[in-house]
């Protein structure tokens, strides 16, 4: 079901709808982050729209594809000017329960059918988090994955770091977080960060065929398998004390002068 609800009506909702497109055909839902002029970087309205779409999927959906518009990027992370504006308005960036990015990631986790990230270009920061939160990742040969919080001076949520740790193991997880350097598609494939790597010009066709392969399998088996993998075999959630300590550590980073300087440079502002 790819329709806009009453909650998204209005200028901001229309803008979010335009930047997150959704089409459905024969049980395959394709969601596209559509802001290619800025590398499909995310802001709060886009993330709210993404959450709305993910939570509004109907029973006939068999598989969800998540992609970025244009040939250069899947998603280059959180839109820095929007991030700076959020920080000026209040401390919501470190609110694990309420922040739109965390809500969208939880909605992606909660999708009851297989989810596939189609990574045609750079997947940086929040974009890498979205890709990792999907069940599977198909990558173009030019794709790169990067976790750059250290370069920006911020701290990711513990759940985001744990997703990366579970996927690639401790050695590469630490390298990606400590160096903030990108991992190319072939290394991502070897590490399990990507499931398949194909030439960029074939990626769209390959993703469609891959999705059809998944969608043609028994739907109840797919849903119940995902339930077992995500609900019963996943590590236990952090307790309230751990979440509170992580929130404190993240707030300390976001409030630091070092972050302000680095974010201002990236956002085109004077420090």
C-alpha positions in Angstrom: 0.0 0.0 0.0 1.8 3.1 -1.2 -0.6 5.9 -0.4 -0.2 9.1 1.7 -2.3 9.2 4.8 -4.1 12.2 6.3 -1.2 12.8 8.7 1.0 13.7 5.8 -1.3 16.3 4.1 0.0 19.8 3.9 3.1 21.5 2.5 5.6 19.5 4.6 3.9 16.2 4.0 3.7 16.9 0.3 7.5 17.6 0.2 8.2 14.4 2.2 6.0 12.4 -0.2 7.8 13.8 -3.2 11.2 12.9 -1.7 10.2 9.4 -0.7 8.4 7.6 -3.6 6.7 4.2 -3.4 5.4 1.8 -6.0 4.0 -1.7 -5.6 3.6 -4.4 -8.2 2.7 -8.1 -7.6 3.8 -8.1 -4.0 7.0 -6.2 -4.5 7.2 -2.8 -2.9 9.9 -0.4 -4.1 10.6 2.6 -1.9 12.9 5.3 -3.3 14.7 8.0 -1.4 14.4 10.8 -4.0 16.7 13.7 -3.2 19.6 13.0 -5.7 20.8 16.6 -5.8 22.0 16.2 -2.2 22.9 12.5 -2.3 19.5 11.4 -1.0 20.5 12.7 2.4 17.8 12.4 5.1 15.8 14.9 7.1 12.9 14.6 9.6 10.0 14.8 7.1 11.6 12.2 4.8 12.2 9.9 7.7 8.6 10.4 8.9 7.3 9.5 5.5 9.6 6.5 5.3 8.3 5.3 8.6 4.7 5.8 7.5 5.2 3.7 4.4 6.9 0.9 6.2 4.3 0.7 8.9 1.5 0.9 6.3 2.4 -2.1 4.2 -0.6 -4.4 3.5 -0.9 -8.1 3.9 -0.2 -8.8 0.2 3.4 -7.5 0.3 6.1 -10.2 -0.1 9.3 -8.2 -0.2 10.4 -4.6 0.2 13.2 -2.9 -1.9 14.7 0.3 -0.5 16.8 2.3 -3.0 18.2 5.8 -3.6 17.4 7.9 -6.7 20.2 8.7 -9.2 23.4 6.9 -10.0 25.7 8.4 -7.4 24.3 7.6 -4.0 22.0 5.2 -2.1 22.0 7.7 0.8 24.8 9.9 2.0 23.5 10.2 5.6 21.6 12.8 7.5 21.3 16.2 5.8 23.8 18.3 7.9 21.9 21.7 7.6 18.8 19.9 8.9 20.8 18.3 11.7 22.2 21.7 12.8 18.7 23.2 12.7 17.4 20.4 14.9 20.1 20.9 17.4 19.3 24.6 17.6 15.7 23.8 18.2 16.4 21.3 21.0 18.1 18.1 22.1 15.8 15.8 20.1 18.8 14.3 18.1 19.8 12.1 21.0 16.2 11.0 21.8 16.3 7.3 21.1 12.6 6.8 21.3 11.3 9.9 19.4 13.9 10.9 16.8 12.7 10.3 13.3 15.8 8.3 12.3 15.5 5.9 15.2 11.7 5.6 14.5 12.4 4.8 10.8 15.0 2.2 11.7 12.7 0.5 14.1 9.9 0.5 11.5 12.4 -1.1 9.1 13.2 -3.7 11.7 9.5 -4.4 12.2 8.6 -5.0 8.6 7.3 -8.6 8.7 8.7 -9.6 5.2 12.2 -9.6 3.8 13.7 -6.1 3.1 16.4 -5.5 0.5 18.6 -2.4 0.2 19.6 -1.7 -3.4 22.8 0.2 -3.0 23.7 1.9 -6.3 26.3 4.3 -4.8 27.5 5.6 -1.5 25.8 4.5 1.7 27.2 6.8 4.3 26.2 7.4 7.9 22.5 7.1 8.4 22.3 5.7 4.8 24.6 2.9 5.9 22.4 2.4 8.9 19.3 2.0 6.7 21.1 -0.5 4.5 22.4 -2.5 7.4 18.9 -2.5 9.0 17.6 -4.3 5.9 17.7 -8.1 5.7 19.8 -8.1 2.5 21.9 -5.7 0.5 22.5 -5.7 -3.3 25.3 -3.4 -4.3 26.7 -1.9 -7.5 30.4 -2.3 -8.2 30.9 1.4 -7.4 29.0 1.3 -4.1 30.8 2.2 -0.9 29.7 1.8 2.7 30.9 4.2 5.4 30.3 4.8 9.1 31.7 8.3 9.7 30.6 9.4 13.2 34.2 9.9 14.3 34.9 12.3 11.4 31.8 14.4 12.3 32.4 14.1 16.1 29.1 12.4 17.0 28.1 9.0 18.4 25.8 6.5 16.9 23.1 4.7 18.9 24.1 1.4 20.5 21.5 -0.4 18.3 23.1 1.0 15.1 26.6 -0.1 16.2 25.3 -3.5 17.2 23.7 -4.0 13.8 27.1 -3.4 12.2 28.9 -5.6 14.7 26.5 -8.5 14.1 26.8 -8.2 10.3 30.6 -7.7 9.8 32.2 -8.9 13.0 34.3 -7.0 15.6 37.4 -6.4 13.5 35.8 -4.6 10.5 33.2 -2.9 12.8 35.9 -1.3 14.8 37.9 -0.3 11.7 34.9 1.3 10.1 34.0 3.3 13.2 37.5 4.2 14.2 38.8 5.2 10.8 35.6 6.5 9.2 36.9 5.3 5.9 34.7 3.7 3.2 34.6 0.1 2.4 34.3 -0.7 -1.3 31.8 -3.2 -2.7 34.2 -6.1 -3.1 35.4 -5.9 0.4 31.8 -5.5 1.6 30.9 -8.6 -0.3 33.7 -10.6 1.3 32.7 -9.3 4.8 29.0 -10.1 4.4 28.1 -6.4 4.3 26.8 -6.9 0.7 25.1 -10.1 -0.4 25.6 -9.6 -4.2 27.6 -7.1 -6.3 26.8 -6.4 -9.9 27.7 -3.8 -12.5 25.7 -0.6 -11.9 24.0 -0.7 -15.3 22.6 -4.1 -14.3 21.6 -3.4 -10.7 18.0 -2.3 -11.3 17.2 -5.4 -13.4 19.1 -7.7 -11.0 17.2 -6.2 -8.0 13.9 -6.8 -9.8 14.7 -10.4 -10.5 16.1 -11.0 -7.0 12.9 -9.5 -5.5 10.8 -11.7 -7.7 12.8 -14.8 -6.6 12.0 -13.9 -2.9 8.4 -13.0 -3.6 7.7 -16.2 -5.4 8.4 -18.2 -2.3 5.8 -19.2 0.3 4.7 -16.0 2.1 3.9 -17.6 5.4 7.3 -19.3 5.5 9.1 -16.1 4.7 7.2 -14.2 7.4 7.7 -16.8 10.1 11.4 -17.2 9.2 11.9 -13.5 9.6 10.1 -13.6 12.9 12.4 -16.3 14.2 15.6 -14.5 13.0 14.7 -11.0 14.2 12.7 -11.7 17.4 13.9 -15.0 18.9 17.5 -15.3 17.7 18.5 -11.6 18.0 20.5 -10.5 21.1 18.4 -9.1 23.9 17.7 -5.4 23.9 19.7 -3.0 26.1 18.2 -2.3 29.5 17.0 1.1 30.6 20.3 1.9 32.5 22.4 1.1 29.4 20.1 3.2 27.1 20.3 6.1 29.5 24.1 5.9 29.6 24.3 5.7 25.8 22.0 8.8 25.6 24.3 10.7 27.9 27.4 9.8 25.9 25.7 10.8 22.6 24.4 14.1 24.1 28.0 14.9 25.3 29.2 14.4 21.7 26.5 16.5 20.1 27.0 19.3 22.6 30.8 19.4 22.0 32.5 22.3 20.3 34.4 19.8 18.1 31.1 18.6 16.6 29.9 22.2 16.1 33.1 23.0 14.1 33.0 19.9 12.0 29.3 20.1 11.3 29.5 23.7 10.4 32.2 23.0 7.8 30.1 20.2 6.3 26.9 22.2 6.4 28.5 25.3 4.7 28.2 27.5 7.8 30.8 29.5 9.7 31.9 27.7 12.8 
